[in-house]
């Protein structure tokens, strides 16, 4: 199967980490909907990455859909629990982490607009979402080893991808200093090959 995406997208990184943790082979096709002549809209009508094209040419899109599908393909290294309550908790972690990515990407793109068209209020609003979400995640994590307590899950992958994107695009936020528990978790995650191999870069 083919994964279409870029080295900079935190959503693509999340899916790449899931594939690595599940030990599933795939071809990584570099493409971005921001590039002229991009083929992404031909696979995903929403024109977003990641998109996963299965061996029977079925396209899957939205990182949450893709991650859940990948986890169901093989029984090894389960990232989503079967228990409904625990599964919902993991998905909640994923939702808040993806929300951080949404806000960060929105702020990044707004800041690239010409100054006359740029909204500083919009950027500030997105950064406030990031701050509140970091506070929430830090409080939920506390001194636990992982998002779900003692075991690694999709929640950690989503949170790690979001934190890595902040390091990449917004180093001025300095979340490691203000949220040492999240910094401890991210340092632990960055010891895993799946995270090291997918570190975002231009």
C-alpha positions in Angstrom: 0.0 0.0 0.0 1.0 3.6 -0.5 1.0 6.4 2.1 0.8 9.8 0.5 2.1 12.7 2.6 5.0 14.9 3.6 7.9 15.0 6.1 6.4 18.1 7.8 2.8 17.1 8.5 2.2 15.9 12.1 -0.8 13.9 10.9 1.3 12.0 8.4 3.9 11.5 11.1 1.3 9.9 13.4 0.3 7.4 10.7 4.0 6.6 9.9 4.6 5.9 13.5 1.6 3.6 13.7 2.8 1.7 10.6 6.2 1.4 12.1 4.9 0.2 15.5 2.7 -2.3 13.8 5.6 -3.4 11.6 3.7 -3.0 8.4 5.5 -2.3 5.1 4.4 0.5 2.8 5.6 2.8 0.1 5.9 6.5 1.2 4.9 8.8 -1.7 6.0 12.4 -1.0 3.3 14.8 -2.1 1.6 17.9 -0.7 -1.7 19.6 -1.6 0.2 22.9 -1.5 2.4 21.9 -4.5 1.4 22.8 -8.0 0.2 19.7 -9.9 -0.3 17.7 -6.6 -2.1 14.4 -7.1 -3.5 14.5 -3.5 -7.0 15.8 -4.6 -7.2 12.8 -7.0 -7.0 10.4 -4.0 -8.6 12.5 -1.3 -11.4 14.8 -2.4 -10.8 17.0 0.6 -7.3 17.6 -0.7 -5.6 16.7 2.6 -2.8 14.5 3.7 -2.2 11.8 4.8 -4.0 9.5 2.4 -3.5 5.7 2.4 -4.1 3.8 -0.8 -4.7 0.1 -0.1 -3.6 -2.7 -2.3 -7.0 -2.9 -3.9 -6.8 0.9 -4.7 -9.2 1.8 -2.0 -8.3 5.3 -0.6 -8.5 6.0 3.1 -8.1 9.5 4.4 -8.1 11.4 7.8 -5.3 10.3 10.1 -7.7 9.0 12.7 -9.5 6.7 10.2 -6.2 5.5 8.9 -4.6 4.9 12.3 -7.6 2.9 13.5 -7.7 0.8 10.3 -4.0 0.0 10.5 -4.3 -1.1 14.1 -7.0 -3.5 13.1 -5.0 -5.1 10.3 -2.7 -7.1 12.6 -3.1 -8.3 16.2 0.5 -7.4 17.2 1.3 -4.3 19.3 -2.3 -3.2 19.7 -2.5 0.6 20.0 -6.3 0.8 20.6 -7.9 -1.2 23.5 -11.0 -3.1 22.9 -12.7 -1.9 26.1 -15.1 0.9 25.1 -14.2 3.2 28.0 -10.4 2.8 27.5 -10.8 3.1 23.8 -12.7 6.3 24.2 -10.0 7.6 26.5 -7.3 6.9 23.9 -9.4 8.6 21.2 -9.8 11.6 23.5 -6.1 11.9 23.8 -5.9 11.7 20.0 -8.6 14.3 19.6 -6.9 16.9 21.8 -3.5 16.2 20.3 -4.9 16.6 16.8 -6.6 19.8 17.9 -3.2 21.1 18.9 -2.0 20.3 15.4 -5.0 22.0 13.9 -4.4 25.2 15.8 -0.7 25.2 15.2 -1.1 24.6 11.4 -3.8 27.4 11.3 -1.5 29.8 13.1 1.5 28.9 10.9 -0.4 29.4 7.7 -1.9 32.6 8.9 1.5 34.0 9.7 2.7 33.3 6.2 -0.1 35.6 4.7 0.9 39.1 3.5 1.0 41.5 6.5 -2.0 43.5 5.2 -4.1 40.3 5.1 -2.8 38.7 8.3 -5.0 38.5 11.4 -2.9 38.7 14.6 -6.1 38.1 16.6 -6.6 34.9 14.7 -3.1 33.8 15.4 -3.4 34.7 19.1 -6.6 32.7 19.3 -4.9 29.6 17.9 -2.0 29.9 20.2 -4.4 30.2 23.2 -6.0 26.9 22.1 -2.5 25.4 22.1 -1.8 26.7 25.6 -5.0 25.4 27.0 -4.5 22.0 25.4 -1.0 21.7 26.7 -2.2 22.6 30.2 -5.0 19.9 29.8 -2.6 17.2 28.6 -0.1 17.9 31.3 -2.7 17.7 34.0 -4.1 14.5 32.6 -0.7 12.9 32.2 0.6 13.9 35.7 3.4 11.5 36.7 2.1 8.6 34.6 4.5 6.8 32.4 2.2 7.1 29.3 -1.0 8.8 28.4 -3.0 5.6 29.4 -0.9 5.0 32.5 1.6 2.1 32.2 1.2 1.1 28.5 2.0 2.7 25.2 -1.0 3.5 23.0 -2.2 5.6 20.0 -2.7 8.4 22.5 1.1 8.6 23.0 1.6 8.6 19.3 -0.8 11.4 18.7 0.5 13.5 21.6 4.1 12.9 20.5 3.4 13.9 17.0 1.7 17.1 18.2 4.6 18.0 20.6 7.1 17.3 17.8 5.2 19.7 15.5 5.4 22.4 18.1 9.2 21.9 18.4 9.4 22.1 14.6 7.2 25.1 13.9 6.9 26.9 17.2 10.1 26.6 19.3 9.2 29.9 20.9 6.3 28.2 22.8 9.0 26.4 24.9 6.4 23.9 26.2 9.2 21.7 27.6 10.0 24.3 30.2 6.4 25.1 31.2 5.2 21.4 31.1 8.0 19.2 32.4 5.7 16.1 32.5 5.0 16.4 28.8 8.8 16.9 28.2 9.5 13.7 30.1 7.0 11.8 28.0 8.3 13.2 24.8 11.9 12.4 25.7 10.8 8.8 26.4 9.0 8.6 23.0 12.0 10.0 21.2 13.9 6.9 22.2 11.7 4.8 20.0 12.9 4.3 16.4 9.5 5.0 15.1 9.7 8.5 16.4 13.3 9.1 15.6 12.8 8.0 12.0 9.8 10.4 11.5 11.2 13.6 13.0 9.7 16.4 10.9 11.9 18.3 8.5 11.5 20.5 5.4 
